[in-house]
Amino acid sequence: MTLKVEDLEDQSKFRELLRIPYDELLTFILDYLRRKSGLMIFFWCCCLVFIAVALNVRLNIAGYFPFKNILFHSMLGLIIFPILLIPVHESLHIIPYFLTGARNIRFGMDLKQYMFYVTAHRFVANRKQFSLVALTPFILTSASLLFMVLVLPGLWKWSLSLLLFVHATMCAGDFAMLNFYHVNKAKKIYTWDDADKKIAYFYEEL
């Protein structure tokens, strides 16, 4: 059953669990990144594996490369490619939102918190829908980058393996939001955003 915001206002069936103004999202994210869970162990292990992949790639690339070329590809992987990847990452949030029924989808940023985000205005999402939206960029981008690291030659392996690690860290906010669900796994939670007021709401079904 597809719920609407008005349905969640029925206090006999739902209870507001949490509301987060967008300008307080960073505090929320840091809180749930620190909360221990199997999900967070998985996330941090992925980050460690990806940096290990990058170091292994660099140590095992055959051939001699001038320092300026190594520096150039290092900057590509650590700075330039991650910046270029931001709109791709956010677009990969849009696709599952649209497929699950959201239509008023908006892109935003908060440079004070160094955050970019996609939100679906007044679209009520359940745990499975939210998880799909949150995980799609991590899964698709990681798989694509791993494939390119395998098939591309020379220092492109190095720059793209660095990007693999940096992109994983860029997904920290997505995993923090998912960890909120994981910590509250005994509860049936729905969420919706008021993109005009810039507030995210979480409701528990009673």
N, C-alpha and C positions, 0 to 999 in steps of 0.2 A: 504493500500500500504506500502510495506517495503522500507524504505529509506536507502540509503548508505551515508557514509561520504561525498562522492563526490557530492551528491545531495544538501547537506546543503551549499556547497560552491557557489551555484548559488545565487548571491547577489540580483537578481531580485525577489527571492522568500523567502530567509531566511536572517536573520541578526544575527551575533554573539552577544549574550547577555552578556555572562560572560565566563571567563576561570579561572580555579582554579588550580594552581600547588598543588600537593598532600602535599607538605610541608607547605602549607598555609591553609589546610583544617580545622585545629582546630580553627583558627580565624573566618573562615566562619561559622562553626558550632556554636560557641559561639554567634556570631552575630544573627543568625536566631533562636537560642533558646530563645533569649531575646525579639524577635519581637512578639508582642501580636497578637494572632489569635485564632479562635475557635479550630484549631488543637492543638496548644500548650496548651490551657486550658485543652483539653482532655488528652494530654500526662501527664501534671503535676497532674491532678486529678487521673489518673491511678496510678502514683507513690504514691500519698497520700493514695489511697484506698489499695494498696498492702502493705504498711507499717502498715496500720491500721489492715489489715488481719493478718499480722505477730504478732503484739502486742496482738490482740485478741486471736490468737492461743496459744501464750505463757501463757497468763493469765488464759486460760480455759482448759489447758491440765490436765487431772486427774492424781493424783499420786505424789509421792515424787521422785525427781531425784537428785542424788549427784551433787554438784557444778561442778566437773570435767566433768561430762557427759553433763551438760548444756553448759559449755565452749567449749567442743569438738564440739557439734552440732552447736554452734554459729560460730565457725571458719569454719566449713563445709559450712554453708550457706553464710557467708560473704566473704570468701577468696577461699577455695579449690574448691567448686563446681563452682563458677563463672569462675575460671581459666579453669577448665575442660570443661565448657560449651562453651568457645570461639570457638573451631573448629566446634562444633555442630551448633552454631549460624551462623557462616560464611557459612557452608554447606547449611543451609536453604536459604541463598541468592542465592546459585548456582542453586538450583532446578528451581525456577521460571525464572532465566536467561536462562537456557537451554530450558525450555518449551516455551519461547517466541522467540527462534531462535538463541540465542547467542551460539557460539561454542568455541571461544578463551577466555576462562574464567580463570582468574588468582587470586590467593590469595596473599595478601601482608601485611606488617606491617610497622609501623613507631613508634618505641619505644620512640622516643623523644616526640611524641605527644600522647603516650599511645593509639595508634590506630591500629586496625586490619581491613582489608577491603577485599572485593571481587570486582573485576572489570572485565568487558567484553571488551576486546581490540577491538576498532573500530566498536562496535555494537551500532547502533542508536536506542535509546529507546524513546518512547513517554511517556506522563504523566501516562497513565494507566499501561504500562509495568513497568515503574520505581516505581510506587506506589506498585505494586504487589511484586516486588523484595524487596523493603524497608520494607514492613509490614509483610511479611511471617514469619520471625523469631519471631517477637513480638507476633503475634497472636497464632501461633502453640505452642511456648514454654510457653506462659502464660496459655493457655488452658490446656496443659499437666501438668504443675506444680500445677495448681489449683485442677485438678483431683487427683494428688498424695497427696496433702495436705489433701484432704477429706478422702482418703482411707487408707493411711499409719498410723501406730500407734505412740503414744508417741512423743518423741523428734524429730522424723523424720518430723513430721508436722512443728515443729519450724524451723529446718534447711532449709527445702524446701520452707517454707513461706518467710524466709529471702532471699533465692535465687530468689524467685518470684519478690521481690522488687529490688534486686541488678540487676537482668537481665533487668528489665524495665529501670533502669538508664543507662545500657549498650546500650540501643536502642536510646539514646539521639541523636546520630549522624544521625541515620536514620530519626528521626522525624524532625531534623533541615533541612535536605535535602528536606523532604516533605514540610516543611514550606516555603521553597523558592518557590516551585510550588504554594502553597496556597496564598502567598503574591502576586504572579504574576498570579493569576487565570484567569485574563482577557486575558492572552497571551497563544498562542499555542506553547508549548516549547518542544524541542527535546534535548536529551543529548547523548554524546558519550565520551569515554575515550581513550586517547592514553596512554596505559599502559607502553610503552617503554619510553616515555618522562615524564610520570607521571603527566599528565595534564587532567583535566575534562573540557569539553566544553559544553556550553548550547547555543542553537540557538532558535530564535523566528521565527515562520512562519509569513511572511508579508501578 
